[in-house]
Amino acid sequence: MTHPARTAALFAGVIARPGEQHLALAAGDALGAAGYGLRHGGYNGLMEAAAQGAARHGVPVTAITLADRPEWGPFNPHVTDVVYAQTMGERLHAYLDDVDLVVVMGGGVGTLHEVTAALYYATTIRPVPVRLLGPPARRLGTFLRTEQWLVEGPTRPLGFLADLPDAAALEKDLTTLTSGSPR
């Protein structure tokens, strides 16, 4: 297993809408090919599909979960490392404090919690790139902007945020993000 120069957090759910499973696999593949290690919840569904794609490239696939978690089932078979956080806040920090990229796909209320934490983090702590990948995530971004939950201002620029319709757009974006030197 290689130690990547970069790490991406994937916020995505266990339930896949039509076409999302393939998109998650392609996203993980693109991230792994670009040298990004993957952080995710560690479970099935979209997380497992992305982990499968990333694992093809020998990058670490880290599950980040709660130490006293309810029984959410076993980790997917592509997980190589596990981080057990004591609190939800610690879990979010484990995802975000040193991550180089956040990729958001469709999911449930847990994914919604993670993405809003990432958006808050990117507007107040440091401008980590956040990519809304695929139709459900892009619709969420549109809703947040339209309803003014997410508003650009002089102290809260939104240049860190981009909507990506598909895996080809993610691959192109990764080329741009990795054209500089590793962090």
Secondary structure, DSSP 8 states (H G I E B T S, - for coil): ----SEEEEEE--SS--TTHHHHHHHHHHHHHHTTEEEEE---STHHHHHHHHHHTTT--EEEEEETT--------TT--EEEEESSHHHHHHHHHTT-SEEEE----HHHHHHHHHHHHHHHHT----EEEESHHHHHHHHHHHHTTSS--BTTB--TTEEEE-SHHHHHHHHHHHHSS---
